[in-house]
Amino acid sequence: MKVVVIRDFFDQKKKDLALSLLTEPETLNKKLASPHLNRPGLALAGYLDVFASDRIQILGEVEVRYLQSLKEEVMLERVRNLFKTDIPCIIVTKGLTLPPALEFLANDLNIPILSSRISTIQLIQQLSRYLLDLFALEKTLHATLVDVFGLGILLTGKSGIGKSECALDLIHRGHSLVGDDLITLRFLDDRLFGKSPREFGYFMEIRGVGYVNVERMFGIERVRRQKTIDLQIELMPWQENMDYERIGLGNNYAEHLGVKLPIIFLPVSPGKNVSVIVEVAAMNMILKGTGYDAAEDFNRRVNEEIRQQSLLKPKTTNLDAPQNH
């Protein structure tokens, strides 16, 4: 599980979220391990049996006014019980003023309190997007990712099988490169995204030529920073006795970060135009998304023809049967 130091979060987002620190700088050493937020209304009312203590706590106008309405001894008791759950951080919205005793208590129990000038709703929306992206599950694998007709196609296979060459041909045919050789997969918003882990340009290694810069060679319109992944194509050497998919009625899936991704096992042999087949696979997937499946259509027509032939075939009667004398 990823862990973020509150100091790093504060330094990175203090400008975007208009944040300022109300407690001592030492309190920023607390750590955050959850991408979710919480408004501790029930906890401030004294109910802590079910309390998300691992989340950043947001105090809006309702919570601050409630604290201000309490007697000081009651307020301090409720807040002390809240702080003892070891919450990672409190953010007060709209620049609201907290009772001074609360800040002293936070310093004593090492709880950072931040103040933001923006509204509660705006803060929750921006901070939720940031934290979900920050804590997104991810992994890196050897692959090439291209954008073909708007679909993210993940090309995988053994080193030297031709992933980069296939991608280069696709780029030459008008499609786009997301990353080559290494791809970082991220699970975000129930979808699988892919991007290059490198931040210094769109380079490809072409054996026999060396490295080429796709952005400089083909233009900015032939590269993408990030892309949702819709299909994986595994390039594999052609084997004579291998049972490859012929019709397309079967569905195969690969699993990445808990997401099932459709996968096609594509045999590669000399003279085979792999990039055209990748284009066809992408278009076929787009057609399936509209409700048309060519394999099912073909199977239906074959079955219909067999049925028609069986109806036209003359039936043998007793009169036509040979007689034994």
Secondary structure, DSSP 8 states (H G I E B T S, - for coil): ---EEHHHHHHHHTTTTTEEE-S-GGGGG-EE--S-EE--HHHHTT--SS--TTSEEEE-HHHHHHHHHS-HHHHHHHHHHHHTT--S-EEE-TT----HHHHHHHHHTT--EEEESS-HHHHHHHHHHHHHHHT-EEEEEE-EEEEETTEEEEEEESTTSSHHHHHHHHHHTT-EEEESSEEEEEEETTEEEEE-S--S--EEEETTTEEEEHHHHH-GGGB-S-EE--EEEEEEE--TT----SSS-S--EEEETTEEEEEEEEEE-TT--HHHHHHHHHHHHHHHHTT--HHHHHHHHHHHHHHHHHHHS----TTTS----
